[in-house]
Amino acid sequence: MIHRCSGDTVTPVLTIRETQMQVFKDQQLRSFENGCLSDLARRFPKRSAELGEANTLSLIRAGVRKSFSLGIVSEEDVQAIIDLMMRYGENFDTMEEFAYEAEPLRDKELPTDARASLTLARFGLQSGFGED
């Protein structure tokens, strides 16, 4: 609840319930997913066509879950994880062939806001990369 204070009186101005906050969060997530879907179709046209819209959306949602489970929450960093999944597969971070490249994602010594960019660098990629 937000309060307005005037002198000695406190007047309630706005109450936001938990269910209302969840609606805001859900709307923000849907907006991110829709923007990501369009962006991936532009940067990964072949892969997006192979997957189709429904499977690409599933990959986006899996990428969001994976990112959050790793403590990665900024939109840019979540997008980087999803981009890597588009290029190397949904489980790139657990594949033996990418063990070195994906190691920063689970490195508890690194700040969470550095993990995605370091992982991209180990793959020799920059934020916003697309298909070859």
C-alpha positions in Angstrom: 0.0 0.0 0.0 1.2 3.5 -0.8 0.5 6.2 1.7 0.3 9.9 1.3 1.5 11.8 4.4 0.2 15.2 5.3 1.1 16.5 8.6 0.2 14.0 11.3 -2.3 12.0 9.1 -1.5 9.1 6.8 -4.0 8.5 4.1 -3.9 5.3 1.9 -3.6 6.3 -1.7 -3.2 3.0 -3.6 -3.2 -0.7 -2.7 -1.7 -3.2 -5.1 -2.6 -6.8 -4.2 -0.3 -9.7 -4.9 -2.7 -11.0 -7.6 -2.5 -7.6 -9.4 1.3 -7.7 -9.2 1.3 -11.1 -10.7 -0.8 -9.8 -13.6 1.8 -7.1 -14.2 4.6 -9.6 -14.1 2.7 -11.9 -16.5 2.1 -9.1 -18.9 5.7 -8.1 -18.8 6.8 -11.7 -19.5 4.4 -12.0 -22.4 5.7 -8.7 -23.8 9.2 -10.0 -23.5 8.3 -13.3 -25.2 6.5 -11.6 -28.1 9.4 -9.2 -28.6 11.9 -12.1 -28.4 9.8 -14.2 -30.9 10.0 -11.4 -33.5 13.7 -10.7 -32.8 14.6 -14.4 -33.2 12.6 -14.7 -36.4 14.7 -11.8 -37.8 18.1 -12.9 -36.5 17.6 -16.7 -36.8 15.2 -17.0 -39.8 16.2 -20.6 -40.8 16.1 -21.9 -37.2 12.9 -20.1 -36.5 11.3 -21.6 -39.6 12.5 -25.1 -38.7 11.1 -24.8 -35.2 7.9 -23.0 -36.0 6.3 -20.3 -33.8 5.0 -22.7 -31.1 8.3 -24.5 -30.6 10.3 -21.2 -30.7 8.0 -19.9 -28.0 8.6 -23.1 -26.0 12.3 -22.6 -26.4 12.0 -18.9 -25.2 10.1 -20.0 -22.1 12.7 -22.8 -21.4 15.4 -20.1 -21.8 13.7 -17.8 -19.3 13.4 -20.7 -16.8 17.0 -21.8 -17.3 18.2 -18.2 -16.9 16.2 -17.6 -13.8 17.4 -20.9 -12.3 21.0 -19.6 -12.8 20.2 -16.3 -11.2 20.3 -14.5 -14.6 17.5 -12.0 -14.7 18.3 -9.0 -16.9 16.5 -9.0 -20.2 19.8 -8.7 -22.2 21.4 -11.6 -20.4 18.2 -13.8 -20.7 18.2 -13.0 -24.4 21.8 -14.1 -24.7 20.9 -17.5 -23.1 18.0 -17.9 -25.5 20.2 -17.0 -28.4 22.8 -19.6 -27.4 19.9 -22.1 -27.2 18.8 -21.2 -30.7 22.3 -21.8 -32.1 23.6 -24.7 -30.0 20.5 -26.4 -28.7 18.3 -26.1 -25.6 20.8 -28.0 -23.4 24.0 -26.4 -24.7 25.0 -25.6 -21.1 25.2 -29.3 -20.1 26.8 -30.6 -23.3 30.3 -32.0 -22.9 31.5 -30.3 -26.1 30.6 -26.9 -24.7 31.8 -27.5 -21.1 34.5 -24.8 -21.2 32.3 -22.2 -22.9 29.3 -22.8 -20.6 31.3 -23.0 -17.4 30.7 -19.3 -16.4 26.9 -19.8 -16.2 27.3 -21.9 -13.1 30.3 -20.2 -11.6 29.1 -19.0 -8.2 32.3 -16.8 -7.9 31.1 -14.6 -10.8 28.5 -12.0 -10.4 25.3 -13.1 -12.1 25.3 -10.1 -14.4 28.7 -11.1 -15.9 27.9 -14.8 -16.6 26.1 -14.5 -19.9 28.5 -12.0 -21.4 31.5 -14.1 -20.4 29.8 -17.2 -21.9 29.2 -15.4 -25.1 32.8 -14.3 -25.2 34.0 -17.9 -24.7 31.9 -18.9 -27.7 33.5 -16.0 -29.6 30.1 -14.3 -30.0 28.7 -10.9 -29.1 25.3 -9.9 -27.8 22.7 -9.8 -30.6 24.4 -12.4 -32.8 22.4 -14.4 -35.4 22.7 -17.2 -37.8 26.0 -17.6 -39.7 
